[in-house]
Amino acid sequence: MDETSQKIIDATMSLVRDKGYVATTTKDIAKLAGVNECTLFRKFKTKKDIVLSGVEQEKWRGNLTSEAFQDVKWELAPDLEMFMTEYMNRITPDFVKLSIGLRAPQLYEEAAPLVMKVPQAFLSSLIEYFKEMENRGKLPHLDFECLAMTIFSSTFGFTFLNASFEGSLSSVSREQYIKQSVQTFIQGIPNQK
């Protein structure tokens, strides 16, 4: 990809992150990229084409693949903490805001499969981890997909809410949240007698 095309993609994705897809105009894109609109349309047919080119680039999809979850110790608590921490380290508030901007009906159908690569990497890695823990005799046979969805939903929810409200919703730190969530997941809520 040439430098001008990359500037156009980067400008577009930044604007979609900050303003949303619908509010982002080709005039805005051209201005931020430092090109004129004619150049923009020589490089790409439509604004939608620019966004879809951006979503195909890993830097605009979130840098999360199954390789992020390789540092396992085969002990449930530290490993689940690692899964949650790696996700939260890589899925930044900017990425969360961009993924919200990509939910515009005009492009969602084409963008969704690319955006879904992030949760799919988390879920498939965690399901495989649970299966291996079962093979090692450290977990009974359970519905591993459901367990993985529970951990992912908790991780995603905290990340999404922190990005959306810039930490003002709760005073719970990320580290505290991860530790408490993992302990609750493993041990359940203690029963008061």
N, C-alpha and C positions, 0 to 999 in steps of 0.2 A: 504494500500500500504506500502510495506517495505521501509526502509530508503535508501537502495541502488537504488531501482527503482526510488524513488523520486529524488535522486541526479542526476540520468541519465536524467530524464525528465527536471529538472531545468537547467542542463547544456545544453541540446539540445535546449530548448526554448530560453535561453540566446544567444546561438550561432546563431539561426535562426533570432533573433531580430537584432543582430549585423552584421551578414554576409549574411543572406538570406538562404533559404532552400537548394538550389543547392550547394552553396559554403560550407555548413556545412558537414563535413565528420564524419564517425563513429570514426575515430582515434581522431579527435578533441573532440568529445563528451566524449569518454572514458578518454582522458587526463584531461579534465576539471572536469569530475565527479570523478576522482581519482580511476577509475576501469580499468581493461583491456578489450579489445574488446570482448573477450570470454564471460565475465560476461554480457556485454551489450547485446549480442545476446542470452544469456540464459534467460534474463529478457524480451526481446522484439524481435520479429521476424525481424523487419526492422526499419530503420530510420523513415519511414513514420508512423509506429505504435507508435513510441515514441512521435512524434509530435502530432498525433491524441489523444493520452492519455493526453498530456499536454493541448491541446485545451479544453478538457472536464473539466479540473480543472478551477474553477472560477478565481483563482489568475492569470491565463494565458489568460483568456478571457476578462479581464476588469471587475472590480467590479461595474457593473451597472445593477440594476434590477429596477422594478417598485417601489420598496420600497424607492428608493432614492428620489422620487418625491412626498413625502407625506406631506411636509411642505408648503401646499398651504394656501393662505390668501383669496382666491376668489376675488382677484383684479388683473386684467390682467397684468399690467406692472411688479409689484413685482414677480408675479408668473412665468411669462416668464423669467425674470432675474434669478429666482431660478432654472428653468429647465436648462438654459444654463450654469449657474455656476456649478451645480451638475455634469453635463456631463463633463465639463472642469476640474473639480476637480478630477474626477475618471479616465478619459481617458488621461493618462499621455503620454508624448512623447515616453517613452519606449513601451507602449502598441501600439501606432500608428506605431512605427517602426516594432514591432512584426507582426502586422496585414499586413503590406506591405510584410514582409518576408514570410507570409503564403499564399501569392497569387501565389506561384509557380504552374504551370499547373499540376505537378505530384501529388499534394495533394489538390488543391483548391476545387474540387468537394465535397470531404468529409469534409474539414475544413469549408467551407463557411456557412453551416447551423449553426454551433456553433459560428462562428465569428459574424454572423448576429443577434445573440441574443441581442447584445448591441444596435444597432439601432432599433431593434424591441421593446425593452423595452422602449426606449425614445419615439418612435412614438406612440405606443399603449397607454402609459401613457398620452401623450399630447392630443391625440384624445379624450380619456375619459374625461380629464380635460375640453376640449372645449365643449363636450356634456353636462357636468354638468353645465358649465357656461351658456349654452343655457337654460337648465332646470331652472336655477336660474334667468333667465331674464336678464342676463348681456351680452349676445352675441346673435345676430340674427342667424338663421339657415344658415350655410355656408358650403362649402366643407371643412370639418375639416381635412380630410386626406391631402388635398393639403396645407392647412395652416400649419399643423404639419411638412410636408416635407420641407416647406420653412424655418421654424425655425430650423429644424434639419440640413438642408443643410448649413445654415449659421453657425451654431455651429460647425458642423463637419469640414467645410472648414477652419475656423479660427484655430481650434485645429490641423488639419492636416498640414496646412501651417506653423504654429509655430513650430511644431515638426520637420518638414522637413528642415526648414531653421533656426532653433534655434533662432527665434525672430529677425533675421536680415532682413526679408522682409519688415517689417513695424514697425514704432515706436509706433503704437497705442497699448495702454495697454489692457489687457484682460477686465478689468472693464469698461474702456471707450468703447470698442467694444460692450460689452453686452448692456450697457445702450443705446448707439446710435442705435444699431440694433433693440432693443425692441421699442424704440420711433419711428423709421422709420416704423417698422412693424405696429404699432398701428395707427400712425398719417399720414403716407405717407411722401413724400418729400414736404416740403412747396413750394408753388407756388409763385415765385417772380412776382410782378406787377410793 
